[in-house]
Amino acid sequence: MSTEVRQEMTDGEMGAPVRWYSANGTPRPERVVSVPDTVSVAAGHRMMTQGSAVLWSGDYPSALRLLAAPGRRTEPNHRPLAETPAEAFERHRRDQARRARLLGRLLIPYGADWAIALRRAHRVREACVHTYGPCAGPGVGSLRELLGVIGAYEWHSKSVEIPALGGDRIHPHYGVFSPVRGEYVDLVADAELPRGHTAFDIGTGTGVLSSVLARRGLRHVVATDQDARAVRCARDNAARHGLTTRIAVRQADLFPEGRADLIVCNPPWLPGQP
């Protein structure tokens, strides 16, 4: 995903439009301040807390250190003396969201073909192509998001072994929940199946439950997800398992059309209002 963002230099002059890269839908920053690697951690943190995105122009290791330092500064200093578990969880989520917004304001420049335009930068082309697609040209993006893209690509390359699939593996994509905890997979693998041949897998994610059901004999599994990344991931895994004739993956908000003999869903566990 790429859009255009204007770069506000430290002297206040507007630069040329710069392409903005984001895979998770983060809106482009309204203010971007270009800083050298001589800026102090306190100064960089102050710019970010005041709402400015910081475009790093030093070397890559220094950018990683700057990202880590504000991260430590964003840790809450106190906890309420009395709160319910639900209140503690909601507070934790608010703190995490605030921290993510702040750390997402540290930006790095991309050159041609996903080369990071910083000294001593790592090669990230394969990870970026897997998540963003071909590079559309020089631009900027969040360093925090890039680290997530790299981590997701490592998970995708390494994959996750699923015993319920006879040792076959699931390859997660960026932004799609990885089935590293197998309790819900084992539940579907061991539960008695009703009579019939059609199943719905709601919120399929990687498509792991669809593959388990298809391997257990369900002739027609309709897997749905509202996230386009999950749809691509589930289709990729169904193809890897040779189950494309049994599994139909569709982008939908909850249920597809029709009826099924079985419906499975591993919903988000966040305690919020439905």
Secondary structure, DSSP 8 states (H G I E B T S, - for coil): -EEEEEEE-TTS-EEEEEEEE-SS-----S-EEEE-TTS-HHHHHHHHHTT-EEEE-SBHHHHHHHHHHHHHHTS-S---SS--HHHHHHHHHHHHHHHHHHHTTEEEEE-GGG-B-SBT----HHHHHHHH-S--SSEEEEHHHHHHHHHHHHHHHH-EE-GGGTT-EE---TTS----S-HHHHHHHHS---SSSEEEEET-TTSHHHHHHHHTT-SEEEEEES-HHHHHHHHHHHHHTT-TTTEEEEE-SS--SS--SEEEE------S--
